[in-house]
Amino acid sequence: MANNSFYPSSQTECVGDDPIKASTYGLSKLKIVAANLVDWTTKAGEDYADLEELYGELISAWTRYCGHVIGNIGGVYELRRNTDEAGVSYIHTPNEDQQAAMAFLVDHVFTTPEWLLQEEIINNIGPDGTADKIRSLQISQLNRLLTKSRLERMIDNEAINGGKAYSVSRMMEQLR
C-alpha cells in the first residue's frame, strides 16, 4: 500500500474501505462517551483532572475521525503497476464518494458539534475557551480541506474526466 497523503486508504487507523461509515460509527460511539464522561471520570472528593484529560482525548478522536473523511475529497488511489500490466496507475476517488465525504463534513464538522459542548463538562474543566477550541478545530479541518495540492488534484481530475469528476465548484457549493 502506498503511503501518500492523497491516498484515501493510506491513513492512520484506517479501518475498512469506507472511512465515512467507519467515522460515522466512531462518532456515534463518541457521543455515548460524551454523554457519560462526567459519570465515568469523576469520584467524590477528587478534582476534575480526569474529566479534563479524557475530554481532550474525546476531541482528539473526533478530529481524527473527521480527518479520515477529508482524505476522500481530491483523493487518488495509487495502483502500483508496471508497463506490462493493463490499466492506469492513478484513479481519482469516485465523484459519489467525494460528495458523500463533503456531506459528512458539513454535518459533523462545519455544523457545530453541540454534543461536544455539554454544560456539565465545560463548566467543570475551565471557565472559558472551549467554544473557541472547537472553532479552531473546525478551521483546521477547513484549511486541510482547502490545501493547494487537494484543489489541484480536483482540477486535474475535472480536466481529464469532465462532468464525471467531483469539481472544486461543487465542493464549494456543498461547503457553503
CYANA upper distance limits for C-alpha pairs under 8 A (distance plus 0.5 A):
  1 MET  CA     10 SER  CA      7.51
  2 ALA  CA      7 TYR  CA      7.82
  2 ALA  CA     10 SER  CA      7.05
  2 ALA  CA     78 GLU  CA      7.25
  3 ASN  CA      7 TYR  CA      7.78
  3 ASN  CA     10 SER  CA      6.24
  3 ASN  CA     11 GLN  CA      8.50
  4 ASN  CA     10 SER  CA      7.24
  5 SER  CA     10 SER  CA      7.94
  5 SER  CA     11 GLN  CA      8.33
  5 SER  CA     71 GLY  CA      8.22
  6 PHE  CA     71 GLY  CA      6.98
  6 PHE  CA     74 GLY  CA      7.77
  6 PHE  CA     75 GLY  CA      5.55
  6 PHE  CA     76 VAL  CA      6.23
  6 PHE  CA     77 TYR  CA      8.26
  6 PHE  CA    150 ARG  CA      8.06
  7 TYR  CA     11 GLN  CA      8.30
  7 TYR  CA     71 GLY  CA      7.46
  7 TYR  CA     72 ASN  CA      8.47
  7 TYR  CA     75 GLY  CA      6.16
  7 TYR  CA     76 VAL  CA      5.73
  7 TYR  CA     77 TYR  CA      5.76
  7 TYR  CA     78 GLU  CA      7.35
  8 PRO  CA     68 HIS  CA      8.24
  8 PRO  CA     71 GLY  CA      5.34
  8 PRO  CA     72 ASN  CA      5.83
  8 PRO  CA     75 GLY  CA      6.22
  8 PRO  CA     76 VAL  CA      7.43
  8 PRO  CA     77 TYR  CA      7.42
  9 SER  CA     14 CYS  CA      7.09
  9 SER  CA     17 ASP  CA      7.40
  9 SER  CA     77 TYR  CA      8.15
 10 SER  CA     14 CYS  CA      7.30
 11 GLN  CA     68 HIS  CA      7.47
 14 CYS  CA     19 PRO  CA      7.88
 14 CYS  CA     68 HIS  CA      8.33
 15 VAL  CA     19 PRO  CA      7.52
 15 VAL  CA     22 ALA  CA      7.16
 16 GLY  CA     22 ALA  CA      7.94
 18 ASP  CA     22 ALA  CA      6.74
 19 PRO  CA     23 SER  CA      6.29
 19 PRO  CA     68 HIS  CA      6.66
 19 PRO  CA     69 VAL  CA      6.18
 20 ILE  CA     24 THR  CA      6.49
 20 ILE  CA     68 HIS  CA      8.37
 20 ILE  CA     69 VAL  CA      6.19
 20 ILE  CA    100 ALA  CA      8.29
 20 ILE  CA    101 ALA  CA      6.96
 20 ILE  CA    104 PHE  CA      7.70
 21 LYS  CA     25 TYR  CA      6.71
 22 ALA  CA     26 GLY  CA      6.59
 23 SER  CA     27 LEU  CA      6.48
 23 SER  CA     65 TYR  CA      5.51
 23 SER  CA     66 CYS  CA      7.33
 23 SER  CA     68 HIS  CA      7.92
 23 SER  CA     69 VAL  CA      7.82
 24 THR  CA     28 SER  CA      6.75
 25 TYR  CA     29 LYS  CA      6.92
 26 GLY  CA     30 LEU  CA      6.74
 26 GLY  CA     65 TYR  CA      7.51
 27 LEU  CA     31 LYS  CA      6.67
 27 LEU  CA     62 TRP  CA      7.25
 27 LEU  CA     65 TYR  CA      7.89
 28 SER  CA     32 ILE  CA      7.18
 29 LYS  CA     33 VAL  CA      6.89
 30 LEU  CA     34 ALA  CA      6.53
 30 LEU  CA     58 LEU  CA      7.37
 30 LEU  CA     62 TRP  CA      8.05
 31 LYS  CA     35 ALA  CA      6.65
 31 LYS  CA    115 TRP  CA      7.21
 32 ILE  CA     36 ASN  CA      6.93
 33 VAL  CA     37 LEU  CA      6.10
 34 ALA  CA     55 TYR  CA      8.29
 34 ALA  CA     58 LEU  CA      8.05
 34 ALA  CA    115 TRP  CA      7.70
 34 ALA  CA    116 LEU  CA      7.48
 35 ALA  CA    115 TRP  CA      8.48
 36 ASN  CA     40 TRP  CA      6.54
 37 LEU  CA     41 THR  CA      6.46
 37 LEU  CA     51 LEU  CA      7.35
 37 LEU  CA     54 LEU  CA      8.38
 37 LEU  CA     55 TYR  CA      8.12
 37 LEU  CA    121 ILE  CA      8.32
 38 VAL  CA     42 THR  CA      6.41
 38 VAL  CA     51 LEU  CA      6.87
 38 VAL  CA    120 GLU  CA      7.87
 38 VAL  CA    121 ILE  CA      7.03
 41 THR  CA     48 TYR  CA      8.30
 41 THR  CA     50 ASP  CA      6.21
 41 THR  CA     51 LEU  CA      5.81
 41 THR  CA     54 LEU  CA      8.45
 42 THR  CA     46 GLU  CA      7.56
 42 THR  CA     47 ASP  CA      8.01
 42 THR  CA     48 TYR  CA      6.97
 42 THR  CA     50 ASP  CA      7.60
 42 THR  CA     51 LEU  CA      7.23
 43 LYS  CA     47 ASP  CA      8.47
 48 TYR  CA     52 GLU  CA      6.71
 48 TYR  CA    124 ASN  CA      7.11
 48 TYR  CA    125 ILE  CA      7.00
 49 ALA  CA     53 GLU  CA      6.65
 49 ALA  CA    125 ILE  CA      8.16
 50 ASP  CA     54 LEU  CA      6.52
 51 LEU  CA     55 TYR  CA      6.39
 51 LEU  CA    121 ILE  CA      7.95
 51 LEU  CA    125 ILE  CA      7.73
 52 GLU  CA     56 GLY  CA      6.78
 52 GLU  CA    125 ILE  CA      5.92
 53 GLU  CA     57 GLU  CA      6.97
 54 LEU  CA     58 LEU  CA      6.57
 55 TYR  CA     59 ILE  CA      6.81
 55 TYR  CA    121 ILE  CA      8.46
 56 GLY  CA     60 SER  CA      6.73
 57 GLU  CA     61 ALA  CA      6.67
 58 LEU  CA     62 TRP  CA      6.81
 59 ILE  CA     63 THR  CA      6.69
 59 ILE  CA    116 LEU  CA      8.13
 60 SER  CA     64 ARG  CA      6.80
 61 ALA  CA     65 TYR  CA      6.67
 62 TRP  CA     66 CYS  CA      6.70
 63 THR  CA     67 GLY  CA      6.52
 63 THR  CA    137 LEU  CA      7.78
 64 ARG  CA     68 HIS  CA      6.68
 65 TYR  CA     69 VAL  CA      7.42
 66 CYS  CA     70 ILE  CA      7.24
 66 CYS  CA    105 LEU  CA      7.42
 66 CYS  CA    108 HIS  CA      8.03
 66 CYS  CA    109 VAL  CA      7.53
 66 CYS  CA    141 GLN  CA      8.39
 67 GLY  CA     71 GLY  CA      7.45
 67 GLY  CA    141 GLN  CA      7.44
 68 HIS  CA     72 ASN  CA      8.36
 69 VAL  CA     73 ILE  CA      8.22
 69 VAL  CA    101 ALA  CA      6.25
 69 VAL  CA    104 PHE  CA      8.23
 69 VAL  CA    105 LEU  CA      8.05
 70 ILE  CA    101 ALA  CA      7.22
 70 ILE  CA    102 MET  CA      8.20
 70 ILE  CA    105 LEU  CA      8.17
 70 ILE  CA    144 ARG  CA      8.31
 70 ILE  CA    145 LEU  CA      6.83
 71 GLY  CA     75 GLY  CA      6.24
 72 ASN  CA     93 THR  CA      6.86
 72 ASN  CA     97 ASP  CA      7.38
 72 ASN  CA     98 GLN  CA      6.12
 72 ASN  CA    101 ALA  CA      6.91
 73 ILE  CA     93 THR  CA      7.84
 73 ILE  CA     97 ASP  CA      8.47
 73 ILE  CA     98 GLN  CA      5.40
 73 ILE  CA     99 GLN  CA      8.40
 73 ILE  CA    101 ALA  CA      7.22
 73 ILE  CA    102 MET  CA      7.80
 73 ILE  CA    145 LEU  CA      8.17
 73 ILE  CA    150 ARG  CA      8.06
 74 GLY  CA     92 HIS  CA      7.71
 74 GLY  CA     93 THR  CA      7.42
 74 GLY  CA     98 GLN  CA      7.89
 74 GLY  CA    150 ARG  CA      5.72
 74 GLY  CA    151 LEU  CA      7.32
 74 GLY  CA    153 ARG  CA      6.23
 74 GLY  CA    154 MET  CA      5.60
 75 GLY  CA     92 HIS  CA      6.41
 75 GLY  CA     93 THR  CA      5.75
 75 GLY  CA    150 ARG  CA      8.07
 75 GLY  CA    153 ARG  CA      8.22
 76 VAL  CA     90 TYR  CA      6.76
 76 VAL  CA     91 ILE  CA      5.96
 76 VAL  CA     92 HIS  CA      4.74
 76 VAL  CA     93 THR  CA      6.04
 77 TYR  CA     90 TYR  CA      6.08
 77 TYR  CA     91 ILE  CA      5.62
 77 TYR  CA     92 HIS  CA      6.65
 77 TYR  CA     93 THR  CA      7.37
 78 GLU  CA     89 SER  CA      6.20
 78 GLU  CA     90 TYR  CA      5.23
 78 GLU  CA     91 ILE  CA      7.16
 79 LEU  CA     88 VAL  CA      7.96
 79 LEU  CA     89 SER  CA      5.24
 79 LEU  CA     90 TYR  CA      6.57
 79 LEU  CA     91 ILE  CA      8.37
 80 ARG  CA     89 SER  CA      6.55
 81 ARG  CA     85 GLU  CA      6.58
 81 ARG  CA     88 VAL  CA      8.05
 81 ARG  CA     89 SER  CA      6.45
 92 HIS  CA    157 ASN  CA      7.39
 93 THR  CA     97 ASP  CA      7.13
 93 THR  CA     98 GLN  CA      7.21
 94 PRO  CA     98 GLN  CA      6.97
 94 PRO  CA    165 ALA  CA      7.83
 94 PRO  CA    166 TYR  CA      8.13
 95 ASN  CA     99 GLN  CA      6.71
 95 ASN  CA    164 LYS  CA      7.15
 95 ASN  CA    165 ALA  CA      5.93
 95 ASN  CA    166 TYR  CA      5.17
 96 GLU  CA    100 ALA  CA      6.63
 96 GLU  CA    166 TYR  CA      8.32
 97 ASP  CA    101 ALA  CA      6.61
 98 GLN  CA    102 MET  CA      6.72
 98 GLN  CA    166 TYR  CA      7.11
 99 GLN  CA    103 ALA  CA      6.70
 99 GLN  CA    166 TYR  CA      7.68
 99 GLN  CA    171 MET  CA      7.99
100 ALA  CA    104 PHE  CA      6.71
101 ALA  CA    105 LEU  CA      6.80
102 MET  CA    106 VAL  CA      6.67
102 MET  CA    171 MET  CA      7.53
102 MET  CA    174 GLN  CA      7.33
102 MET  CA    175 LEU  CA      7.74
103 ALA  CA    107 ASP  CA      6.71
103 ALA  CA    174 GLN  CA      7.61
104 PHE  CA    108 HIS  CA      6.41
104 PHE  CA    109 VAL  CA      8.31
105 LEU  CA    109 VAL  CA      5.50
105 LEU  CA    110 PHE  CA      6.76
106 VAL  CA    110 PHE  CA      5.31
106 VAL  CA    111 THR  CA      6.43
106 VAL  CA    174 GLN  CA      8.12
106 VAL  CA    175 LEU  CA      6.96
107 ASP  CA    111 THR  CA      5.97
108 HIS  CA    112 THR  CA      7.78
108 HIS  CA    113 PRO  CA      6.82
109 VAL  CA    113 PRO  CA      7.29
109 VAL  CA    138 GLN  CA      6.55
109 VAL  CA    141 GLN  CA      8.23
110 PHE  CA    138 GLN  CA      6.86
112 THR  CA    134 ILE  CA      8.45
113 PRO  CA    117 LEU  CA      7.94
114 GLU  CA    118 GLN  CA      7.85
117 LEU  CA    121 ILE  CA      8.09
117 LEU  CA    122 ILE  CA      7.14
117 LEU  CA    130 THR  CA      8.11
117 LEU  CA    131 ALA  CA      7.86
118 GLN  CA    122 ILE  CA      6.60
119 GLU  CA    123 ASN  CA      6.24
120 GLU  CA    124 ASN  CA      6.91
121 ILE  CA    125 ILE  CA      6.90
122 ILE  CA    126 GLY  CA      6.80
122 ILE  CA    127 PRO  CA      7.96
122 ILE  CA    130 THR  CA      7.57
123 ASN  CA    127 PRO  CA      6.77
126 GLY  CA    130 THR  CA      8.49
129 GLY  CA    133 LYS  CA      6.57
130 THR  CA    134 ILE  CA      6.87
131 ALA  CA    135 ARG  CA      6.72
132 ASP  CA    136 SER  CA      6.54
133 LYS  CA    137 LEU  CA      6.74
134 ILE  CA    138 GLN  CA      6.74
135 ARG  CA    139 ILE  CA      6.71
136 SER  CA    140 SER  CA      6.61
137 LEU  CA    141 GLN  CA      6.80
138 GLN  CA    142 LEU  CA      6.70
139 ILE  CA    143 ASN  CA      6.58
140 SER  CA    144 ARG  CA      6.70
141 GLN  CA    145 LEU  CA      6.63
142 LEU  CA    146 LEU  CA      6.71
143 ASN  CA    147 THR  CA      6.81
145 LEU  CA    150 ARG  CA      7.77
146 LEU  CA    150 ARG  CA      7.26
146 LEU  CA    151 LEU  CA      7.07
147 THR  CA    151 LEU  CA      6.86
148 LYS  CA    152 GLU  CA      6.53
149 SER  CA    153 ARG  CA      6.71
150 ARG  CA    154 MET  CA      6.85
151 LEU  CA    155 ILE  CA      6.65
151 LEU  CA    168 VAL  CA      7.16
152 GLU  CA    156 ASP  CA      6.59
153 ARG  CA    157 ASN  CA      6.57
154 MET  CA    158 GLU  CA      6.69
154 MET  CA    165 ALA  CA      8.25
154 MET  CA    166 TYR  CA      7.46
154 MET  CA    167 SER  CA      6.57
154 MET  CA    168 VAL  CA      6.82
155 ILE  CA    159 ALA  CA      6.67
155 ILE  CA    167 SER  CA      7.28
155 ILE  CA    168 VAL  CA      7.33
156 ASP  CA    160 ILE  CA      6.72
157 ASN  CA    161 ASN  CA      6.24
157 ASN  CA    162 GLY  CA      7.98
157 ASN  CA    165 ALA  CA      6.52
157 ASN  CA    166 TYR  CA      8.35
157 ASN  CA    167 SER  CA      8.50
158 GLU  CA    162 GLY  CA      5.18
158 GLU  CA    163 GLY  CA      7.47
158 GLU  CA    164 LYS  CA      8.05
158 GLU  CA    165 ALA  CA      5.57
158 GLU  CA    166 TYR  CA      7.51
158 GLU  CA    167 SER  CA      6.57
161 ASN  CA    165 ALA  CA      6.14
166 TYR  CA    170 ARG  CA      7.16
166 TYR  CA    171 MET  CA      7.80
167 SER  CA    171 MET  CA      6.78
168 VAL  CA    172 MET  CA      6.66
169 SER  CA    173 GLU  CA      6.71
170 ARG  CA    174 GLN  CA      6.80
171 MET  CA    175 LEU  CA      6.54
172 MET  CA    176 ARG  CA      6.42
